[in-house]
Amino acid sequence: MFSFLCQHKNLYLLLFVFTGIFFMGSQADKKNELASLTQLRSSANAQMDILIDTAILNYIKGFENSLEIIALDDAFLRLAREPANHGDFIRRQLKDFLGMKPSVYYIYFASPDGTLFFEPAAPLPEGYDARRRPWFRHALHQPGEIIWTPPYIEVPTNRRVISVVTTIHDPESNEMIGVMGMDLLTEDLDSFLATAPAGKEGLLAIFASDGQLVASPKPEKVKLLQKNPLHLVTILNGEKDIIKTDENTPAMLFTTRSLEQPPWRILQGVPLSGQNKKGLSTQKTALMVIAAILIFYIMIQLFSHVKTRRRIKAFEKDIQLIQIRGPELLPHSRRKYHSPLEKLCRNLAIDLWRSEEKKISLKKQMETLIDKAPTGIFVSTPEGRFIHVNKGMAHILEYESPEEMVLHIQDIAQELYLDRQDRKILKNRLMSGGVEDFPTRFRRKNGTVGHASITAYAEMGPDGHILTIRGFFTDISRQRQLENQLRHMAHTDRLTGLPNRRSFMELTTREAGRFCRYGTPFALLVLNMDHFRDINARYGHGAGDKILCSLATKLLHSLRSCDTLARIDGDTFAIHLAETDLEEGLKAAMRIQKQIHGKKMAEMPDIYTTLSIGVAVPTDTLRCPDLLLQAAEARMYQAKKKGGECILPAHP
């Protein structure tokens, strides 16, 4: 073996040199980190005592809030709640109360990100940190409760481990700032109980997971009325008689479980399985194992070196953030404090700063978006009061500001809606779901009326009633105005302002339907100016347009209010005579022709006009509106062929 070492001494020397270099680098990094912690500790606050005391008190109160692990009676809780006992309760009272030696319990802290820190009462086993972290992450998902955690240290099969953990919350903001717990390690249950004190100092009783009393130094002083694990919950619900002890004797009840087979073991080296197929000797195999361990150690040191450098850089940034926000969160302190709680306070300060900045930025963005929205956004009560409106809503209703609008409108249905029934219809639809593009008319502040489209939804309460109504209020007054203009242009003659052919045919269709259903008579007159083309050729189209307008005015004056005059072609007009038969229609045509004959047109003394008129009425065989109008037009053209100034009826 010595010769083998001599042959490979350079290799192992190189390995040891690298190991020493990385070890020294790791120690330097730890010194730098310690210096950074010292810098942070110098700017700490006097409130860390309160934070420590609060964490300890929450740890003890966590026992009281547990539903399956531990129950404490009033006498024990009185000790925990005394202010004088806060600072050193874990360090003194709990250890004295349980009567344990320092080698059988551990107290630890962890930051919210799962990093574990310790205040051990005894040296920690190897690998304690790495094995413990997963269960802290599990505890973070159950804040405020004490949970069982499986064992994480190697113990003989005759030992028992009781492991409890709880979260630490800030007393003012109720935010989690860390995790805290305790491990109890017993070599022998009987000897463990024998060392536990009784009488004035306290009483310890351990129960199995099924509710059975395992053992106690004074079993006659502990009485569990019902041996059922579910009834341990009733201890916390006020049934204090489930634990019988002396009035001044604090009692703690633990449930525990035996460790027959530990779930894992700490790495103790690579196990040897004898010589391999290549026939290596035992000495060579041992050296190979040592070399593998050294290489593995070097890799771990390299990884730790990189990780430590990153932590130091991140920690330096965190220190700068705390220094910026320090006046608000961490007043200067005269006392130094421990690194774990130091980092808990640091994380609390950073989280508060970041969350507040995000909330303020998001709130400003949402307010800007809502205020600059061109449409109205509102929140109202079902009784008819506005809770909030944006600037767009106030602008639509012509108020100076949203605040003025909220104060001014006391009843939405009466003061905003032109028809109060629209508000009722909207609420009824909201009961069955949201409403989209609900049309309504509204009243502005100055009294003018506008058109709006409402899209809204209701926030419902647990009883099925509407709590608030939230939605969008879009002004469509301009859109409705344009629609009306287009509708008017589509049904009106641009020159004379009379209904056009489309409008006249819609009227004729409706009246033909009434005739078919009820037999209501009506008559159609089609009029055309005689020699109108000659007038256009002689005086121009401008003069012709004036003559047409003048003729339309004179025809309107000669009709009843229930009659309708329309221009259906260039110089052709049509008249609808309501409730008029053929005889009365002919009389009306003669009266119109007489009034127009010999009259001057458009202030032109040398222009006179005459009319050719065709008359048609619906019959049992002539009911179609188009055919009826064609019949009247045909008779009008026949009258023009006869020389004009003639009236011809359409025979059935």
Buried (B, 14 or more C-beta within 10 A) or exposed (E): EEEEEEEEEEEBEEBEEBBEEBBEBBEEBEEBBEEBBEEBBEBBBEBBBEBBBBBBBBBBBBBBEBEBBBBBBEBBBEBBEEEEBBBEBBEEBBBEBBBBEEEBBBBBBBBBEBBBBBBEBEEBBEBBBEBBBEBBEBBBEEBBBBBBBBBBBBBEEEBBBBBBBBBBBBEEEEEBBBBBBBBBBBBEBEEBBEBBBBEEBBBBBBBBEEBEBBBBBBEEBBEBEEEEBEBBBBBBEEEEEBBBBBEEBBBBBBBBEBBEEBEEEBEEEEEEEEEEEEEEEEEBBEBEBBBEEBEEBBEEBBEBBEEBBEBBEEBEEBBEBBBEBBEEBBEEBEEEBBBBBBBBBBBBBBBBBEEEEEEEEEEEEEEEEBEEBEBBBBBBEBEBEBEBBBBBBBBBBEBEEBEBBBEBBEEBBEBBBEEEEBBEEBBEBBEEEEBEEBEBBBBBBEEEEBBBBBBBBBEEEEEEEBEBBBBBBBBBBEEBEEEEEEEEEEBBBEEBEBBBBEBBBEBBEEBBEBBEEEEBBBBBBBBBBBBBEEBBEEBEEEBBBBBBBBBBEBBEEBBEEEBBBBBBEEBBBBBBBBEBEBEBBBEBBEEBBEBBEEEEBBEBEEBBBBBBBBBBBBBEEBEEBEBBBBBBBBBBBBBBEEEBBBBBBBEE
